[in-house]
Amino acid sequence: MGKSRREIRMEKQNTKRALMAAKVMRSVLRLVAKQSDGTTIHRTNSGECVEFGDHYFMIQIYKETAPKVVLMSSVQTGKTEYLIVYTMACVENGLDVFYVLPKYDLRNTFVANRIDTILEDVPRYKKMLRRATSKRSADNKSIKQFAKAVCKFVSSNVRADFKEFPADVQVGDEIDEFDLITYSMAPDRMEASDYKFVRESSNPTIEDHGIHAQFKAGTQNEMHYMCTGCSRWQVLDFFRCVAREIRDDRGVVVDHELREDVAVHNEFVCEECGSELNREQWRWISLHIQGKYPSYHISKMLLRSASPKDLWDSFCQAKAKGETELTRFYNSVLGIPYTAPGSRITDKILKEASLMKWQPYELGKGWSTMGVDVGDHFDVRISIHRDNRRLAVHIGRYKNLEDLHDLIKRYRVRCCVIDAQPETRLVKKFQADAECDVWLCRFKKGEGEASTMIRHDEEKELSIDRTYILDQATAQIRDRTNILPANSDTALDGFYKKSMLANKRILRFDDRGNARYVWTKELNDHQRFADVYDLIAFLVFGGPAEAAPPDEDFEGDMLLRGGFNAKPGMRKFMGVETAAPDEEKEGVGVVDVREESPLGNGIFGRRR
């Protein structure tokens, strides 16, 4: 049977892509190859030639022709120099490059120090730039126009940069410092390209985030060395080749100690036999051959100048100074992620918060708070409060503001905090029409201090440090003072759990090297922030108040009630009466009651 037109077209496109990839690779190697006078065409920003002596491990990476390559690396390993060389090889071959850096200020500094310098000092690059058709665009800090192609340098925190630039190549430099929501728009720039080449690198932060997630999806290439004793190929792992784990009676790792053979010879040793590793016999070996693309882990241990004893001393000093320095050691020296305690909500923590029992509560005789996150939907969390604990009585997603007004009435909401952005005008209208106190919330960058919360009582607006309030919300779930229904694992078709686990607390360093923790921005964190806004509503309102008199005339269909005769249309689960779902209701907020919930509620608005 002959091939279809589509198959023939795809085959031609793949061949074209492969030929261009090979052409770019040859250009890369020409730029870094030794010439007759011992120099290289490419020079670093300090005017030095490219040397692979201490960075021998980069040779295979320079030879890569795969459409996508990912580098998870410690600092000062030559990864950025590779990205620059690859970029110059691409523009030399007529490919437009979209080069992404973390922030606007860093973008300007990077272009001035790393790009403008070599464009001026390297004759080949200077000639390419001088041939540009527009001198004004050639001198621009953001756009460099060459004879055959254009390279645009952008910052991940400027959304406008991700528009109106057709690219063939996407380069992400230090993606763990990116605004990953904005960066997710980068592939759109290559939509019309026949090539769609991608190069990404970064110093890792925590597990399953950013570069580590990308590394795991790839081939997971690790550097291996030949053991001089047993001839076994050994991956160079700090906790096997330098240190040894100390375990307690239960098998739990409680500490580490320096291996005796390392202490004597100051060489990396085989995990199995303790013999020295031959660092002249090395190879990259994939630990995940089914990976979608080549991914590499590069550690400072790979440098020929690396000293096992010095690495051990650095590790001991980092442990003594605390989590911040230990995180820095894992990320910057070993080039691996480190998840410090409290840096994320885990599946286990969420389950433990979802299994706490709560006695039936007469919502009709009390009051509640509500948090609303604004996005494609209105994500909602409504809670009642007892003994400084929050009990979720409704979690849902809605499409219309009218649904929110209904919820305020049904659950006797006293205070609601809603996301002020991106629909500020819309939420202000909701604020004006609502039958309870509604506060608009904006996050601001602070230092994680409670004192950074600012209230504007007349406008009913507030701003609060994002890191601080997310820390508080995480602590509540971890300490089980934020009580979730038992069916949170499957609620909203799994979206609730995915959203609650989305954000991670990572370590960032400013230009002066000062460390601070920030929570990542994620695409699917809407329920997480609905929970955060509900917590803010509780703090704004001032905590538990005297119970309000019951509203006996209220005919709401979502009330939780205990100890009363059921009204028409009510159903009873686990000793608590709740309304039957309103099957005629439009939108996303259809009540879903789970009988297995030990809380006797488990009420979720379900997406249709």
VENVENBEL-V803133 format. One line per field, one symbol per residue. ss: DSSP state (~ for helix, > for strand, _ for the rest). phi: phi as a letter, one per 20 degrees, with the letter a starting at -180 (. if undefined). burial: # if it has 24 or more other ideal C-beta (glycine too) atoms within 12 Angstrom, else .. A space follows every 50 residues. Layout:
# VENVENBEL-V803133
ss->???
phi->???
burial->???
This chain:
# VENVENBEL-V803133
ss->____~~~~~~~~~~~~~~~~~~~~~~~~~~~~__________>_____>_ _____~~~~~~~_____>>>>>>_____~~~~~~~~~~~~~~____>>>> >__~~~~~~~~~~~~~~~~~~_~~~~~~~~____~~~~____>>>____> >>>>>___~~~~______>>>>>_~~~__~~~~__~~~~~______>>>> >>________~~~~~~~___>>>>>>>_____>>>__~~~~_>>>>>___ __>>>>>>_~~~~~~___>______>>>>>>>>>>>_______>>>>>_~ ~~_____~~~~~~~~~~~~~~_~~~~~~~~~~~~_________>__~~~~ ~~~_________~~~__>>>>>>>___>>>>>>>>>__>>>>>>>>>>__ ~~~~~~~~~~__>>>>>>>____~~~~~~~~~~___>>>>>>>>_____~ ~~_>>>____>>>>>~~~~~~~~~~~~~___>>__~~~~_~~~~~~~~~~ ___>>>>>>_____>>>>>______~~~~~~~~~~~~~~~~_________ __________>________>>>>__>>>>__________>>>________ ___>>>__
phi->.fffgffffffffffffffffffffffgfffdffegenedffcffeneff cdgedgfegfffefdfgccccecfeldnffffffffffffffdndfdddd cfcfffgfffffedegfffeeegffffffffgfcffffeffeddddfdbc dddcdfedfffeclbfcdcddddmffefffffffeggffdgeeedleccc baffddflclfffffffeelfcfdceffeemefdfedgececdcfddefe nefdaccffffffedlcfcffednffeefedcaecfebfegfafccdddf ffffefdgffffffffffffeofffffffgfeeemcfcdfgneaeegfff fffedfecfgceffdcbbdbdcddbfceeccccdcblmdddfdbcbccdc fgfffffgffdlfebcdcgfcedfffffffffefebfcdedcececdmdf feecddffelcbcbfffgffffffffffemddedffeffdfllnfffgff effcececcefenfebecefecfddfffeffffffffffffnngcfffff efefdgecfeccndfffgnecdclncebffgefefendeefcedfffffm cmecfdfd
burial->................#..##..##.###.##.......######....# .#..########.############.######################## ####.##..##..###.##..#.##..##..#.....#..######..## ########..##..#.##############.##.##..##..######## ################.##########......###########...... .......##.##....#####..######..#.#........######## ###..#.#..##.##..#.....#################.####...## ..##.#.#.################.##########..###########. #.##################......#..##..#.########....#.. ..#......###############.##..##########.##..###### #########.....########.##################......... .....#######.......##.##.######...#.########..#### #######.
